[in-house]
Amino acid sequence: MIDISRSTWRRFLGGGLTVLLTAGGALLATGQPAAAAPTRYVTPTSASFTDSAKPTTAFPVTDGSAPVGTWQDTEGKHTSRAYFTFDLTPYRNKQIIRATGMSGETAANDCDRPRVLELWRTDTPATAPTWQNAPTVREKIGDVAPNAPCRGHLEILLTEAMQQAVDAGLDTVTYLARIGGEDLEENKHYGRRIKTLGISIEANGAPDVPGNLGVAGLPCTTGRLIGTTTPLLGAEVTDPDKLEPYAGDQVTATFAWWPVDRPTERTEWTSHSMYAPTRFQYTVPAGAMVHGGTYAFAVRASDAHATSAWSPECRFTVDTRVPPIPTVSSTDYPAGFGFPGHGGPGLPGTFTFGPNGGDDVAGYRWGRSQPPVTYVAADSTGGATVTYTPEWYGMNTLYVQSIDHTGNRSAITRYEFTVRNTAPKVTDHDPDAWLGKPRRLTFTSVLSEVVSYTYRLDEEPAQTVTADAEGAATVTVVPTRARSTLHVTSLTRGGSVSGDAAHVISVRTAPFISSAQWPFDGSSGAPAGTEGSFVFRPSMDDVVEYVYAFDYGELQTVAAGPDGTATVPYTPADAGYHTVEAFSRTSAGVQSESVVLGFVSSSVAPLVQSAVYPQNLTGGGPGVTGSFTFRPHPEVSEVTSYVYVFESEEERTVPAGADGTATIEWTPGAGHDRFDGWVQLRVRARTAAGTTTDAAYYSFRVDQKIPTVASEVFGQGNAVVGQTGDLVFTANLPGSTEFVYRFDYGAEQIVPVGPDGTATVSWTATSASGHGLTVRSRTASGLLSGETYFFIWIAP
């Protein structure tokens, strides 16, 4: 037995043929264009060989290779031929673009001898052939790779042979591999072993005739009417060639359309290619079709190799006339706003739609929103009647639109009508009842002959109560929530149900708050500093305590008395708006809703006056002393002192004179240049009774006496690097003896103030862009002026 190399087939796959073998046996050639037909690698349905030494035995190929020619083993001399049968049914009615037989030698008895391997077509045997019972040989296909390297991969072109077999209608084809000539076939030097023959087949079937033709989104039917002169034509295209799971062939669709009465005026348009299966669409250009014209179109499909037949034609007529706007009327719900309206929510009414002179109305679309979507067909007169039940009272609207047999739509009619409020009226006889207490409610109705009412409180089961002779009924409910909803409907003797009255029952659980000093009506109450109190009263049973806070501060708790009330003291420190909030708790831990109320404490802050430093204005300066006079508010008597503080200084106290006034002196020093010199003075008055008033806030600005800076060189913005210039400082703070200045972020420097109050500094620009100079003046006592900033631009 000849030794077979298992690497031969791997060399074949990795050699000159670059392929991708899919799970389905398909070969996709990497160099093929996108439009190429799918290529499949096909293996035989049966593979076997015969042996002259055992002429009545068939040998199936089990190890992937078969002996061909003469070979010898311990049993003696053998001569073999190989047979390979292939299924042709997938290729019926297809064009074989290219078919290549592929094999490979796993062994050769003598590589010095030429290869004389031949391939023949035979009849397909019913069973595996034997040497003695071999199928009839029909024709020679050709020599298999006579010049290929020994033990290499083998190829033979089978395109014509396979096409002939397909055209002949064969379901199978069998190929015989043998050594050519009887002399050479029996010469063991020419024997070899070959791999099972496979065929790479690129085949193409013409696209299927396009189907499912449609126009303007509608299927093609006899008498089809289209309401546009630029309809969208469409067709579905499929192709028998599909390579799962990949897409099949790329196909195009050619649309042809023409006027039915002028078939020579044919227009064709071909699409770009898409992978089948797909739907192609084409919009007829404007101006090509006219109202009243009847047209036909057909579609055919093409791939890279073949074209289908034309589809059956689709005919349609263009009808662009728009039907007239419909009329709408109703005796149950007349049009317009007329209080109290008609009918009621839940009460159906009929509405009649009229063609308004149109002779081609097929139906109407209607509804309470637009565009309307509910369709009703027209009767023989072109009108229609529908029943509609309003869901709410007040103004309602129906939108109605005529539709003709083409599908053209009219403008929309807006029909407005008023629906009467039929919901029962609910009268609450116990509006101030506490939570968990009974509430007596009376139901009455605007409808006549009311026989009963059905009501439901929140999620409780619905109950029905009989109405009295007047059509009224009284029930008792017990709310268990701070806010409940009672739903009530009435029923008349005729079986009409009214609208639903969703009556809200609000039960107050938040406590009541009152104060003798501070009302909650927006008016000003007692002045800040006044000792007063707030009283909390319950709106629930068994209240044992209250949780409260002033001005959203820390929550505090106070116990309730036997009567459920509590009183808390309060002294507002400041005038203005304040808040008090509170909620109550029962002994069982039930917490009420919170209530937040606002009140105003009036101001009795002292009056402040200064000539040197007037309020909200600029005055004085560093080291300049100013007097501030404090006077009591007209409503405050027996002021004994004032507590005051300037900005972040320490708080000080000054006694008041017999007339209740006091005067202090204040001198700004270093540090009062913050906030551009603005200072706030806060003053409170104290009385002999020990009360302290709210604060007066007195703001003023200290004149910083900042120096000025001028420069002929650096003040114009056109200086350059390396240029030197003078900067002149002028002091505005009296008694200034020196200037303290700094360039950019450098160290502070000092220059004395001249007799004329100025100083000159020379500076050389060493770099481009912006530079900053800050300057202050200082007195001999160390008093500093405010700081001035001088910007210097050095051109690049």
Secondary structure, DSSP 8 states (H G I E B T S, - for coil): -----TTHHHHHHTTT----B-TTSBB--TTS-TTS--EEEE--SEEEEEETTEEEEEEE--SSEEEEEEEEETTEEEEEEEEEEEE-GGGTT-EEEEEEEEEEEEEES-TTS---EEEEEE---SS---SSS---EEEEEEE--TTS-TTSEEEEE-HHHHHHHHHTT-SEEEEEEEESSHHHHT-GGG-EEEE--EEEEEEE------EEEEETTEE--TT-EES-SS-EEEEEE--S---TTS---EEEEEEEEEETT-TTS-EEEE---EESSEEEEEE--TTS--TT-EEEEEEEEE-SS-B------EEEEE--------EEE-SSS-BB--TT-BS-TT--EEEEEE-TT-S-EEEEEEESSSS--EEEE--TTS-EEEEE--SSSEEEEEEEEEEETT--B---EEEEEEE-----EEEES-TT--TTS-EEEEEE-SSSSEEEEEEEETTS--EEEE--TTS-EEEEE---SSEEEEEEEEEETT--B---EEEEEE---S-EEE-SSS-SSSSEEEETT--EEEEEE-SSTTEEEEEEEETT---EEEE--TTS-EEEEE--SSSEEEEEEEEEEETT--B---EEEEEEEE----EEE-SSS-TTSEE--TT--EEEEEE--TT---EEEEEEEETTS--EEEE--TTS-EEEEE---TTTTGGGGEEEEEEEEEETTS-B---EEEEEEE-----EEE-TTTSSS-EETT-EEEEEEE--STTEEEEEEEETTS--EEEE--TTSEEEEEEE--SSEEEEEEEEEEETT--B---EEEEEEEE-
